[in-house]
Amino acid sequence: MGLRLLLVAALTWAALRAWRALSAPGRREEEMVQCAACGTFVPRRQAASAVFDGERRWFCDPTCLGRYGGR
């Protein structure tokens, strides 16, 4: 009886783990952009941006944005 209870508990635990893994939201791939000043790649949502000569440029941080704007 004890072995059967242990087996049922183990199977229940494994089923719950599998269900949680399958129902968890998937990781989304983030679009990466290249800093126009230093070439570093950063996630687009974290990047600073500005328009130069009618074209949007992306920057890894405000320092690079200022450096690029001073050219």
PQR file of N, CA, C, O and H, with PARSE charges and radii, in Angstrom:
ATOM      1  N   MET A   1       0.818  -1.197   0.000 -0.4000 1.5000
ATOM      2  CA  MET A   1       0.000   0.000   0.000 -0.0000 2.0000
ATOM      3  C   MET A   1       0.860   1.260   0.000  0.5500 1.7000
ATOM      4  O   MET A   1       0.553   2.222  -0.704 -0.5500 1.4000
ATOM      5  N   GLY A   2       1.945   1.259   0.793 -0.4000 1.5000
ATOM      6  CA  GLY A   2       2.826   2.419   0.876 -0.0000 2.0000
ATOM      7  C   GLY A   2       3.543   2.685  -0.433  0.5500 1.7000
ATOM      8  O   GLY A   2       3.732   3.836  -0.825 -0.5500 1.4000
ATOM      9  H   GLY A   2       2.194   0.478   1.366  0.4000 1.0000
ATOM     10  N   LEU A   3       3.945   1.607  -1.114 -0.4000 1.5000
ATOM     11  CA  LEU A   3       4.638   1.759  -2.397 -0.0000 2.0000
ATOM     12  C   LEU A   3       3.693   2.333  -3.448  0.5500 1.7000
ATOM     13  O   LEU A   3       4.096   3.154  -4.272 -0.5500 1.4000
ATOM     14  H   LEU A   3       3.791   0.671  -0.795  0.4000 1.0000
ATOM     15  N   ARG A   4       2.449   1.902  -3.416 -0.4000 1.5000
ATOM     16  CA  ARG A   4       1.458   2.404  -4.372 -0.0000 2.0000
ATOM     17  C   ARG A   4       1.213   3.903  -4.138  0.5500 1.7000
ATOM     18  O   ARG A   4       1.112   4.671  -5.095 -0.5500 1.4000
ATOM     19  H   ARG A   4       2.122   1.235  -2.747  0.4000 1.0000
ATOM     20  N   LEU A   5       1.118   4.309  -2.887 -0.4000 1.5000
ATOM     21  CA  LEU A   5       0.917   5.717  -2.553 -0.0000 2.0000
ATOM     22  C   LEU A   5       2.103   6.556  -3.023  0.5500 1.7000
ATOM     23  O   LEU A   5       1.923   7.646  -3.566 -0.5500 1.4000
ATOM     24  H   LEU A   5       1.199   3.684  -2.110  0.4000 1.0000
ATOM     25  N   LEU A   6       3.310   6.047  -2.812 -0.4000 1.5000
ATOM     26  CA  LEU A   6       4.520   6.742  -3.259 -0.0000 2.0000
ATOM     27  C   LEU A   6       4.541   6.876  -4.781  0.5500 1.7000
ATOM     28  O   LEU A   6       4.911   7.925  -5.309 -0.5500 1.4000
ATOM     29  H   LEU A   6       3.456   5.161  -2.371  0.4000 1.0000
ATOM     30  N   LEU A   7       4.148   5.826  -5.478 -0.4000 1.5000
ATOM     31  CA  LEU A   7       4.113   5.853  -6.940 -0.0000 2.0000
ATOM     32  C   LEU A   7       3.082   6.862  -7.448  0.5500 1.7000
ATOM     33  O   LEU A   7       3.361   7.606  -8.388 -0.5500 1.4000
ATOM     34  H   LEU A   7       3.847   4.975  -5.049  0.4000 1.0000
ATOM     35  N   VAL A   8       1.908   6.896  -6.845 -0.4000 1.5000
ATOM     36  CA  VAL A   8       0.868   7.851  -7.242 -0.0000 2.0000
ATOM     37  C   VAL A   8       1.342   9.277  -6.983  0.5500 1.7000
ATOM     38  O   VAL A   8       1.119  10.162  -7.809 -0.5500 1.4000
ATOM     39  H   VAL A   8       1.681   6.291  -6.081  0.4000 1.0000
ATOM     40  N   ALA A   9       1.992   9.507  -5.850 -0.4000 1.5000
ATOM     41  CA  ALA A   9       2.504  10.842  -5.532 -0.0000 2.0000
ATOM     42  C   ALA A   9       3.565  11.271  -6.542  0.5500 1.7000
ATOM     43  O   ALA A   9       3.565  12.419  -6.987 -0.5500 1.4000
ATOM     44  H   ALA A   9       2.174   8.787  -5.179  0.4000 1.0000
ATOM     45  N   ALA A  10       4.465  10.364  -6.907 -0.4000 1.5000
ATOM     46  CA  ALA A  10       5.522  10.685  -7.871 -0.0000 2.0000
ATOM     47  C   ALA A  10       4.932  10.986  -9.247  0.5500 1.7000
ATOM     48  O   ALA A  10       5.367  11.924  -9.915 -0.5500 1.4000
ATOM     49  H   ALA A  10       4.465   9.432  -6.545  0.4000 1.0000
ATOM     50  N   LEU A  11       3.954  10.206  -9.670 -0.4000 1.5000
ATOM     51  CA  LEU A  11       3.322  10.446 -10.970 -0.0000 2.0000
ATOM     52  C   LEU A  11       2.540  11.762 -10.972  0.5500 1.7000
ATOM     53  O   LEU A  11       2.536  12.481 -11.971 -0.5500 1.4000
ATOM     54  H   LEU A  11       3.600   9.444  -9.127  0.4000 1.0000
ATOM     55  N   THR A  12       1.886  12.072  -9.868 -0.4000 1.5000
ATOM     56  CA  THR A  12       1.166  13.341  -9.761 -0.0000 2.0000
ATOM     57  C   THR A  12       2.134  14.509  -9.838  0.5500 1.7000
ATOM     58  O   THR A  12       1.882  15.488 -10.540 -0.5500 1.4000
ATOM     59  H   THR A  12       1.890  11.488  -9.056  0.4000 1.0000
ATOM     60  N   TRP A  13       3.230  14.408  -9.124 -0.4000 1.5000
ATOM     61  CA  TRP A  13       4.258  15.459  -9.141 -0.0000 2.0000
ATOM     62  C   TRP A  13       4.798  15.655 -10.558  0.5500 1.7000
ATOM     63  O   TRP A  13       4.930  16.788 -11.019 -0.5500 1.4000
ATOM     64  H   TRP A  13       3.435  13.612  -8.553  0.4000 1.0000
ATOM     65  N   ALA A  14       5.113  14.547 -11.255 -0.4000 1.5000
ATOM     66  CA  ALA A  14       5.645  14.636 -12.615 -0.0000 2.0000
ATOM     67  C   ALA A  14       4.614  15.246 -13.568  0.5500 1.7000
ATOM     68  O   ALA A  14       4.968  16.045 -14.435 -0.5500 1.4000
ATOM     69  H   ALA A  14       5.006  13.626 -10.880  0.4000 1.0000
ATOM     70  N   ALA A  15       3.351  14.875 -13.410 -0.4000 1.5000
ATOM     71  CA  ALA A  15       2.303  15.422 -14.277 -0.0000 2.0000
ATOM     72  C   ALA A  15       2.134  16.923 -14.043  0.5500 1.7000
ATOM     73  O   ALA A  15       1.966  17.680 -14.999 -0.5500 1.4000
ATOM     74  H   ALA A  15       3.064  14.225 -12.706  0.4000 1.0000
ATOM     75  N   LEU A  16       2.178  17.357 -12.789 -0.4000 1.5000
ATOM     76  CA  LEU A  16       2.068  18.787 -12.500 -0.0000 2.0000
ATOM     77  C   LEU A  16       3.241  19.565 -13.071  0.5500 1.7000
ATOM     78  O   LEU A  16       3.052  20.651 -13.619 -0.5500 1.4000
ATOM     79  H   LEU A  16       2.314  16.741 -12.013  0.4000 1.0000
ATOM     80  N   ARG A  17       4.437  19.033 -12.952 -0.4000 1.5000
ATOM     81  CA  ARG A  17       5.618  19.708 -13.512 -0.0000 2.0000
ATOM     82  C   ARG A  17       5.506  19.825 -15.027  0.5500 1.7000
ATOM     83  O   ARG A  17       5.812  20.873 -15.596 -0.5500 1.4000
ATOM     84  H   ARG A  17       4.591  18.151 -12.507  0.4000 1.0000
ATOM     85  N   ALA A  18       5.070  18.759 -15.678 -0.4000 1.5000
ATOM     86  CA  ALA A  18       4.920  18.781 -17.134 -0.0000 2.0000
ATOM     87  C   ALA A  18       3.844  19.780 -17.544  0.5500 1.7000
ATOM     88  O   ALA A  18       4.030  20.520 -18.510 -0.5500 1.4000
ATOM     89  H   ALA A  18       4.821  17.907 -15.216  0.4000 1.0000
ATOM     90  N   TRP A  19       2.729  19.813 -16.829 -0.4000 1.5000
ATOM     91  CA  TRP A  19       1.646  20.736 -17.148 -0.0000 2.0000
ATOM     92  C   TRP A  19       2.103  22.175 -16.990  0.5500 1.7000
ATOM     93  O   TRP A  19       1.800  23.012 -17.841 -0.5500 1.4000
ATOM     94  H   TRP A  19       2.578  19.211 -16.045  0.4000 1.0000
ATOM     95  N   ARG A  20       2.828  22.484 -15.919 -0.4000 1.5000
ATOM     96  CA  ARG A  20       3.328  23.844 -15.711 -0.0000 2.0000
ATOM     97  C   ARG A  20       4.309  24.251 -16.808  0.5500 1.7000
ATOM     98  O   ARG A  20       4.274  25.384 -17.289 -0.5500 1.4000
ATOM     99  H   ARG A  20       3.075  21.805 -15.228  0.4000 1.0000
ATOM    100  N   ALA A  21       5.171  23.337 -17.196 -0.4000 1.5000
ATOM    101  CA  ALA A  21       6.152  23.648 -18.244 -0.0000 2.0000
ATOM    102  C   ALA A  21       5.465  23.909 -19.585  0.5500 1.7000
ATOM    103  O   ALA A  21       5.866  24.803 -20.331 -0.5500 1.4000
ATOM    104  H   ALA A  21       5.200  22.417 -16.805  0.4000 1.0000
ATOM    105  N   LEU A  22       4.445  23.137 -19.883 -0.4000 1.5000
ATOM    106  CA  LEU A  22       3.756  23.294 -21.165 -0.0000 2.0000
ATOM    107  C   LEU A  22       2.819  24.493 -21.183  0.5500 1.7000
ATOM    108  O   LEU A  22       2.574  25.064 -22.245 -0.5500 1.4000
ATOM    109  H   LEU A  22       4.120  22.411 -19.277  0.4000 1.0000
ATOM    110  N   SER A  23       2.294  24.881 -20.032 -0.4000 1.5000
ATOM    111  CA  SER A  23       1.349  25.995 -20.006 -0.0000 2.0000
ATOM    112  C   SER A  23       2.014  27.335 -19.714  0.5500 1.7000
ATOM    113  O   SER A  23       1.349  28.370 -19.751 -0.5500 1.4000
ATOM    114  H   SER A  23       2.493  24.417 -19.169  0.4000 1.0000
ATOM    115  N   ALA A  24       3.304  27.333 -19.428 -0.4000 1.5000
ATOM    116  CA  ALA A  24       4.014  28.584 -19.143 -0.0000 2.0000
ATOM    117  C   ALA A  24       4.115  29.417 -20.417  0.5500 1.7000
ATOM    118  O   ALA A  24       4.278  28.868 -21.507 -0.5500 1.4000
ATOM    119  H   ALA A  24       3.844  26.492 -19.398  0.4000 1.0000
ATOM    120  N   PRO A  25       4.020  30.734 -20.287 -0.5600 1.5000
ATOM    121  CA  PRO A  25       4.160  31.578 -21.483  0.2800 2.0000
ATOM    122  C   PRO A  25       5.563  31.438 -22.064  0.5500 1.7000
ATOM    123  O   PRO A  25       6.546  31.373 -21.326 -0.5500 1.4000
ATOM    124  N   GLY A  26       5.646  31.393 -23.362 -0.4000 1.5000
ATOM    125  CA  GLY A  26       6.938  31.240 -24.028 -0.0000 2.0000
ATOM    126  C   GLY A  26       7.765  32.510 -23.976  0.5500 1.7000
ATOM    127  O   GLY A  26       7.231  33.613 -23.852 -0.5500 1.4000
ATOM    128  H   GLY A  26       4.848  31.445 -23.961  0.4000 1.0000
ATOM    129  N   ARG A  27       9.044  32.344 -24.070 -0.4000 1.5000
ATOM    130  CA  ARG A  27       9.931  33.503 -24.113 -0.0000 2.0000
ATOM    131  C   ARG A  27       9.869  34.106 -25.504  0.5500 1.7000
ATOM    132  O   ARG A  27       9.956  33.403 -26.510 -0.5500 1.4000
ATOM    133  H   ARG A  27       9.478  31.448 -24.170  0.4000 1.0000
ATOM    134  N   ARG A  28       9.720  35.400 -25.540 -0.4000 1.5000
ATOM    135  CA  ARG A  28       9.684  36.083 -26.828 -0.0000 2.0000
ATOM    136  C   ARG A  28      11.088  36.517 -27.196  0.5500 1.7000
ATOM    137  O   ARG A  28      11.869  36.957 -26.352 -0.5500 1.4000
ATOM    138  H   ARG A  28       9.649  35.972 -24.723  0.4000 1.0000
ATOM    139  N   GLU A  29      11.381  36.386 -28.443 -0.4000 1.5000
ATOM    140  CA  GLU A  29      12.655  36.884 -28.944 -0.0000 2.0000
ATOM    141  C   GLU A  29      12.563  38.399 -29.030  0.5500 1.7000
ATOM    142  O   GLU A  29      11.602  38.935 -29.583 -0.5500 1.4000
ATOM    143  H   GLU A  29      10.747  36.029 -29.129  0.4000 1.0000
ATOM    144  N   GLU A  30      13.543  39.083 -28.494 -0.4000 1.5000
ATOM    145  CA  GLU A  30      13.552  40.540 -28.574 -0.0000 2.0000
ATOM    146  C   GLU A  30      14.338  40.972 -29.800  0.5500 1.7000
ATOM    147  O   GLU A  30      15.365  40.387 -30.141 -0.5500 1.4000
ATOM    148  H   GLU A  30      14.324  38.648 -28.045  0.4000 1.0000
ATOM    149  N   GLU A  31      13.836  42.000 -30.447 -0.4000 1.5000
ATOM    150  CA  GLU A  31      14.557  42.554 -31.585 -0.0000 2.0000
ATOM    151  C   GLU A  31      15.764  43.323 -31.060  0.5500 1.7000
ATOM    152  O   GLU A  31      15.637  44.159 -30.166 -0.5500 1.4000
ATOM    153  H   GLU A  31      13.001  42.475 -30.170  0.4000 1.0000
ATOM    154  N   MET A  32      16.920  43.037 -31.616 -0.4000 1.5000
ATOM    155  CA  MET A  32      18.147  43.715 -31.224 -0.0000 2.0000
ATOM    156  C   MET A  32      18.469  44.780 -32.267  0.5500 1.7000
ATOM    157  O   MET A  32      18.269  44.575 -33.464 -0.5500 1.4000
ATOM    158  H   MET A  32      17.023  42.357 -32.342  0.4000 1.0000
ATOM    159  N   VAL A  33      18.967  45.915 -31.794 -0.4000 1.5000
ATOM    160  CA  VAL A  33      19.386  46.992 -32.688 -0.0000 2.0000
ATOM    161  C   VAL A  33      20.843  47.324 -32.389  0.5500 1.7000
ATOM    162  O   VAL A  33      21.319  47.138 -31.270 -0.5500 1.4000
ATOM    163  H   VAL A  33      19.129  46.081 -30.822  0.4000 1.0000
ATOM    164  N   GLN A  34      21.533  47.811 -33.395 -0.4000 1.5000
ATOM    165  CA  GLN A  34      22.950  48.132 -33.246 -0.0000 2.0000
ATOM    166  C   GLN A  34      23.128  49.617 -32.973  0.5500 1.7000
ATOM    167  O   GLN A  34      22.539  50.461 -33.649 -0.5500 1.4000
ATOM    168  H   GLN A  34      21.146  47.962 -34.305  0.4000 1.0000
ATOM    169  N   CYS A  35      23.944  49.923 -31.980 -0.4000 1.5000
ATOM    170  CA  CYS A  35      24.232  51.312 -31.634 -0.0000 2.0000
ATOM    171  C   CYS A  35      24.980  51.959 -32.797  0.5500 1.7000
ATOM    172  O   CYS A  35      25.983  51.427 -33.272 -0.5500 1.4000
ATOM    173  H   CYS A  35      24.422  49.237 -31.432  0.4000 1.0000
ATOM    174  N   ALA A  36      24.486  53.108 -33.250 -0.4000 1.5000
ATOM    175  CA  ALA A  36      25.104  53.806 -34.378 -0.0000 2.0000
ATOM    176  C   ALA A  36      26.460  54.395 -34.011  0.5500 1.7000
ATOM    177  O   ALA A  36      27.273  54.667 -34.895 -0.5500 1.4000
ATOM    178  H   ALA A  36      23.671  53.540 -32.864  0.4000 1.0000
ATOM    179  N   ALA A  37      26.717  54.598 -32.718 -0.4000 1.5000
ATOM    180  CA  ALA A  37      27.977  55.213 -32.303 -0.0000 2.0000
ATOM    181  C   ALA A  37      29.078  54.189 -32.028  0.5500 1.7000
ATOM    182  O   ALA A  37      30.213  54.367 -32.471 -0.5500 1.4000
ATOM    183  H   ALA A  37      26.057  54.377 -32.000  0.4000 1.0000
ATOM    184  N   CYS A  38      28.747  53.111 -31.296 -0.4000 1.5000
ATOM    185  CA  CYS A  38      29.805  52.180 -30.882 -0.0000 2.0000
ATOM    186  C   CYS A  38      29.651  50.771 -31.441  0.5500 1.7000
ATOM    187  O   CYS A  38      30.574  49.965 -31.332 -0.5500 1.4000
ATOM    188  H   CYS A  38      27.825  52.967 -30.936  0.4000 1.0000
ATOM    189  N   GLY A  39      28.498  50.457 -32.041 -0.4000 1.5000
ATOM    190  CA  GLY A  39      28.306  49.148 -32.657 -0.0000 2.0000
ATOM    191  C   GLY A  39      27.774  48.066 -31.728  0.5500 1.7000
ATOM    192  O   GLY A  39      27.581  46.931 -32.163 -0.5500 1.4000
ATOM    193  H   GLY A  39      27.747  51.112 -32.130  0.4000 1.0000
ATOM    194  N   THR A  40      27.534  48.386 -30.469 -0.4000 1.5000
ATOM    195  CA  THR A  40      27.006  47.414 -29.517 -0.0000 2.0000
ATOM    196  C   THR A  40      25.557  47.081 -29.853  0.5500 1.7000
ATOM    197  O   THR A  40      24.794  47.962 -30.251 -0.5500 1.4000
ATOM    198  H   THR A  40      27.690  49.309 -30.116  0.4000 1.0000
ATOM    199  N   PHE A  41      25.171  45.810 -29.695 -0.4000 1.5000
ATOM    200  CA  PHE A  41      23.783  45.405 -29.904 -0.0000 2.0000
ATOM    201  C   PHE A  41      23.047  45.437 -28.574  0.5500 1.7000
ATOM    202  O   PHE A  41      23.543  44.930 -27.568 -0.5500 1.4000
ATOM    203  H   PHE A  41      25.791  45.094 -29.372  0.4000 1.0000
ATOM    204  N   VAL A  42      21.861  46.034 -28.574 -0.4000 1.5000
ATOM    205  CA  VAL A  42      21.023  46.130 -27.378 -0.0000 2.0000
ATOM    206  C   VAL A  42      19.577  45.817 -27.753  0.5500 1.7000
ATOM    207  O   VAL A  42      19.197  45.985 -28.912 -0.5500 1.4000
ATOM    208  H   VAL A  42      21.457  46.445 -29.392  0.4000 1.0000
ATOM    209  N   PRO A  43      18.755  45.362 -26.787 -0.5600 1.5000
ATOM    210  CA  PRO A  43      17.336  45.160 -27.075  0.2800 2.0000
ATOM    211  C   PRO A  43      16.687  46.490 -27.466  0.5500 1.7000
ATOM    212  O   PRO A  43      16.955  47.527 -26.859 -0.5500 1.4000
ATOM    213  N   ARG A  44      15.844  46.443 -28.476 -0.4000 1.5000
ATOM    214  CA  ARG A  44      15.230  47.671 -29.001 -0.0000 2.0000
ATOM    215  C   ARG A  44      14.460  48.437 -27.930  0.5500 1.7000
ATOM    216  O   ARG A  44      14.473  49.668 -27.917 -0.5500 1.4000
ATOM    217  H   ARG A  44      15.627  45.601 -28.970  0.4000 1.0000
ATOM    218  N   ARG A  45      13.787  47.713 -27.031 -0.4000 1.5000
ATOM    219  CA  ARG A  45      12.984  48.389 -26.009 -0.0000 2.0000
ATOM    220  C   ARG A  45      13.842  49.145 -25.003  0.5500 1.7000
ATOM    221  O   ARG A  45      13.335  50.022 -24.304 -0.5500 1.4000
ATOM    222  H   ARG A  45      13.777  46.713 -27.042  0.4000 1.0000
ATOM    223  N   GLN A  46      15.140  48.824 -24.914 -0.4000 1.5000
ATOM    224  CA  GLN A  46      16.033  49.510 -23.979 -0.0000 2.0000
ATOM    225  C   GLN A  46      16.880  50.576 -24.658  0.5500 1.7000
ATOM    226  O   GLN A  46      17.546  51.362 -23.983 -0.5500 1.4000
ATOM    227  H   GLN A  46      15.553  48.111 -25.482  0.4000 1.0000
ATOM    228  N   ALA A  47      16.861  50.610 -25.973 -0.4000 1.5000
ATOM    229  CA  ALA A  47      17.743  51.514 -26.710 -0.0000 2.0000
ATOM    230  C   ALA A  47      17.184  52.934 -26.766  0.5500 1.7000
ATOM    231  O   ALA A  47      15.971  53.148 -26.784 -0.5500 1.4000
ATOM    232  H   ALA A  47      16.319  49.972 -26.521  0.4000 1.0000
ATOM    233  N   ALA A  48      18.098  53.888 -26.793 -0.4000 1.5000
ATOM    234  CA  ALA A  48      17.730  55.286 -27.050 -0.0000 2.0000
ATOM    235  C   ALA A  48      17.694  55.460 -28.564  0.5500 1.7000
ATOM    236  O   ALA A  48      18.410  54.765 -29.285 -0.5500 1.4000
ATOM    237  H   ALA A  48      19.083  53.715 -26.779  0.4000 1.0000
ATOM    238  N   SER A  49      16.871  56.375 -29.047 -0.4000 1.5000
ATOM    239  CA  SER A  49      16.818  56.582 -30.492 -0.0000 2.0000
ATOM    240  C   SER A  49      16.625  58.054 -30.807  0.5500 1.7000
ATOM    241  O   SER A  49      16.138  58.834 -29.989 -0.5500 1.4000
ATOM    242  H   SER A  49      16.289  56.940 -28.461  0.4000 1.0000
ATOM    243  N   ALA A  50      17.022  58.404 -32.015 -0.4000 1.5000
ATOM    244  CA  ALA A  50      16.841  59.765 -32.521 -0.0000 2.0000
ATOM    245  C   ALA A  50      16.847  59.696 -34.038  0.5500 1.7000
ATOM    246  O   ALA A  50      17.337  58.732 -34.627 -0.5500 1.4000
ATOM    247  H   ALA A  50      17.418  57.770 -32.680  0.4000 1.0000
ATOM    248  N   VAL A  51      16.299  60.726 -34.661 -0.4000 1.5000
ATOM    249  CA  VAL A  51      16.252  60.792 -36.122 -0.0000 2.0000
ATOM    250  C   VAL A  51      17.332  61.753 -36.598  0.5500 1.7000
ATOM    251  O   VAL A  51      17.380  62.910 -36.183 -0.5500 1.4000
ATOM    252  H   VAL A  51      15.902  61.509 -34.183  0.4000 1.0000
ATOM    253  N   PHE A  52      18.198  61.256 -37.476 -0.4000 1.5000
ATOM    254  CA  PHE A  52      19.248  62.062 -38.098 -0.0000 2.0000
ATOM    255  C   PHE A  52      19.087  61.944 -39.605  0.5500 1.7000
ATOM    256  O   PHE A  52      19.007  60.838 -40.138 -0.5500 1.4000
ATOM    257  H   PHE A  52      18.159  60.315 -37.814  0.4000 1.0000
ATOM    258  N   ASP A  53      19.039  63.078 -40.294 -0.4000 1.5000
ATOM    259  CA  ASP A  53      18.885  63.109 -41.753 -0.0000 2.0000
ATOM    260  C   ASP A  53      17.684  62.287 -42.210  0.5500 1.7000
ATOM    261  O   ASP A  53      17.749  61.606 -43.234 -0.5500 1.4000
ATOM    262  H   ASP A  53      19.103  63.977 -39.860  0.4000 1.0000
ATOM    263  N   GLY A  54      16.591  62.348 -41.454 -0.4000 1.5000
ATOM    264  CA  GLY A  54      15.375  61.640 -41.826 -0.0000 2.0000
ATOM    265  C   GLY A  54      15.399  60.149 -41.559  0.5500 1.7000
ATOM    266  O   GLY A  54      14.464  59.451 -41.952 -0.5500 1.4000
ATOM    267  H   GLY A  54      16.538  62.901 -40.622  0.4000 1.0000
ATOM    268  N   GLU A  55      16.421  59.637 -40.912 -0.4000 1.5000
ATOM    269  CA  GLU A  55      16.528  58.205 -40.642 -0.0000 2.0000
ATOM    270  C   GLU A  55      16.710  57.970 -39.146  0.5500 1.7000
ATOM    271  O   GLU A  55      17.535  58.618 -38.503 -0.5500 1.4000
ATOM    272  H   GLU A  55      17.180  60.205 -40.593  0.4000 1.0000
ATOM    273  N   ARG A  56      15.925  57.029 -38.593 -0.4000 1.5000
ATOM    274  CA  ARG A  56      16.021  56.722 -37.164 -0.0000 2.0000
ATOM    275  C   ARG A  56      17.300  55.946 -36.881  0.5500 1.7000
ATOM    276  O   ARG A  56      17.618  54.975 -37.567 -0.5500 1.4000
ATOM    277  H   ARG A  56      15.255  56.502 -39.116  0.4000 1.0000
ATOM    278  N   ARG A  57      18.016  56.381 -35.876 -0.4000 1.5000
ATOM    279  CA  ARG A  57      19.243  55.715 -35.423 -0.0000 2.0000
ATOM    280  C   ARG A  57      19.019  55.241 -33.988  0.5500 1.7000
ATOM    281  O   ARG A  57      18.317  55.891 -33.212 -0.5500 1.4000
ATOM    282  H   ARG A  57      17.758  57.170 -35.319  0.4000 1.0000
ATOM    283  N   TRP A  58      19.618  54.113 -33.649 -0.4000 1.5000
ATOM    284  CA  TRP A  58      19.488  53.515 -32.321 -0.0000 2.0000
ATOM    285  C   TRP A  58      20.822  53.604 -31.598  0.5500 1.7000
ATOM    286  O   TRP A  58      21.884  53.546 -32.216 -0.5500 1.4000
ATOM    287  H   TRP A  58      20.188  53.585 -34.279  0.4000 1.0000
ATOM    288  N   PHE A  59      20.750  53.748 -30.262 -0.4000 1.5000
ATOM    289  CA  PHE A  59      21.953  53.911 -29.447 -0.0000 2.0000
ATOM    290  C   PHE A  59      21.831  53.084 -28.173  0.5500 1.7000
ATOM    291  O   PHE A  59      20.738  52.901 -27.638 -0.5500 1.4000
ATOM    292  H   PHE A  59      19.886  53.795 -29.760  0.4000 1.0000
ATOM    293  N   CYS A  60      22.972  52.588 -27.696 -0.4000 1.5000
ATOM    294  CA  CYS A  60      22.957  51.738 -26.504 -0.0000 2.0000
ATOM    295  C   CYS A  60      22.647  52.525 -25.239  0.5500 1.7000
ATOM    296  O   CYS A  60      22.096  51.968 -24.290 -0.5500 1.4000
ATOM    297  H   CYS A  60      23.860  52.737 -28.131  0.4000 1.0000
ATOM    298  N   ASP A  61      22.988  53.806 -25.208 -0.4000 1.5000
ATOM    299  CA  ASP A  61      22.672  54.647 -24.049 -0.0000 2.0000
ATOM    300  C   ASP A  61      22.720  56.121 -24.452  0.5500 1.7000
ATOM    301  O   ASP A  61      23.185  56.446 -25.544 -0.5500 1.4000
ATOM    302  H   ASP A  61      23.436  54.258 -25.979  0.4000 1.0000
ATOM    303  N   PRO A  62      22.250  57.005 -23.591 -0.5600 1.5000
ATOM    304  CA  PRO A  62      22.234  58.437 -23.927  0.2800 2.0000
ATOM    305  C   PRO A  62      23.630  59.020 -24.181  0.5500 1.7000
ATOM    306  O   PRO A  62      23.762  59.995 -24.920 -0.5500 1.4000
ATOM    307  N   THR A  63      24.662  58.440 -23.581 -0.4000 1.5000
ATOM    308  CA  THR A  63      26.023  58.927 -23.816 -0.0000 2.0000
ATOM    309  C   THR A  63      26.411  58.753 -25.282  0.5500 1.7000
ATOM    310  O   THR A  63      26.947  59.671 -25.902 -0.5500 1.4000
ATOM    311  H   THR A  63      24.554  57.648 -22.980  0.4000 1.0000
ATOM    312  N   CYS A  64      26.138  57.576 -25.829 -0.4000 1.5000
ATOM    313  CA  CYS A  64      26.446  57.341 -27.246 -0.0000 2.0000
ATOM    314  C   CYS A  64      25.579  58.216 -28.142  0.5500 1.7000
ATOM    315  O   CYS A  64      26.037  58.686 -29.184 -0.5500 1.4000
ATOM    316  H   CYS A  64      25.702  56.830 -25.325  0.4000 1.0000
ATOM    317  N   LEU A  65      24.338  58.435 -27.747 -0.4000 1.5000
ATOM    318  CA  LEU A  65      23.464  59.325 -28.516 -0.0000 2.0000
ATOM    319  C   LEU A  65      24.057  60.722 -28.566  0.5500 1.7000
ATOM    320  O   LEU A  65      24.098  61.335 -29.633 -0.5500 1.4000
ATOM    321  H   LEU A  65      23.965  58.053 -26.901  0.4000 1.0000
ATOM    322  N   GLY A  66      24.516  61.234 -27.436 -0.4000 1.5000
ATOM    323  CA  GLY A  66      25.135  62.557 -27.395 -0.0000 2.0000
ATOM    324  C   GLY A  66      26.423  62.617 -28.190  0.5500 1.7000
ATOM    325  O   GLY A  66      26.707  63.610 -28.859 -0.5500 1.4000
ATOM    326  H   GLY A  66      24.483  60.736 -26.570  0.4000 1.0000
ATOM    327  N   ARG A  67      27.206  61.543 -28.111 -0.4000 1.5000
ATOM    328  CA  ARG A  67      28.462  61.494 -28.857 -0.0000 2.0000
ATOM    329  C   ARG A  67      28.194  61.492 -30.362  0.5500 1.7000
ATOM    330  O   ARG A  67      28.889  62.171 -31.117 -0.5500 1.4000
ATOM    331  H   ARG A  67      26.975  60.737 -27.567  0.4000 1.0000
ATOM    332  N   TYR A  68      27.191  60.732 -30.797 -0.4000 1.5000
ATOM    333  CA  TYR A  68      26.858  60.656 -32.218 -0.0000 2.0000
ATOM    334  C   TYR A  68      26.278  61.982 -32.706  0.5500 1.7000
ATOM    335  O   TYR A  68      26.587  62.424 -33.813 -0.5500 1.4000
ATOM    336  H   TYR A  68      26.627  60.180 -30.183  0.4000 1.0000
ATOM    337  N   GLY A  69      25.447  62.611 -31.893 -0.4000 1.5000
ATOM    338  CA  GLY A  69      24.827  63.877 -32.269 -0.0000 2.0000
ATOM    339  C   GLY A  69      25.825  65.014 -32.372  0.5500 1.7000
ATOM    340  O   GLY A  69      25.569  66.008 -33.051 -0.5500 1.4000
ATOM    341  H   GLY A  69      25.196  62.252 -30.994  0.4000 1.0000
ATOM    342  N   GLY A  70      26.964  64.876 -31.702 -0.4000 1.5000
ATOM    343  CA  GLY A  70      27.986  65.916 -31.731 -0.0000 2.0000
ATOM    344  C   GLY A  70      28.934  65.819 -32.907  0.5500 1.7000
ATOM    345  O   GLY A  70      29.857  66.625 -33.029 -0.5500 1.4000
ATOM    346  H   GLY A  70      27.172  64.068 -31.151  0.4000 1.0000
ATOM    347  N   ARG A  71      28.718  64.840 -33.775 -0.4000 1.5000
ATOM    348  CA  ARG A  71      29.616  64.668 -34.933 -0.0000 2.0000
ATOM    349  C   ARG A  71      29.471  65.793 -35.908  0.5500 1.7000
ATOM    350  O   ARG A  71      30.148  65.810 -36.936 -0.5500 1.4000
ATOM    351  H   ARG A  71      27.968  64.185 -33.676  0.4000 1.0000
TER
END
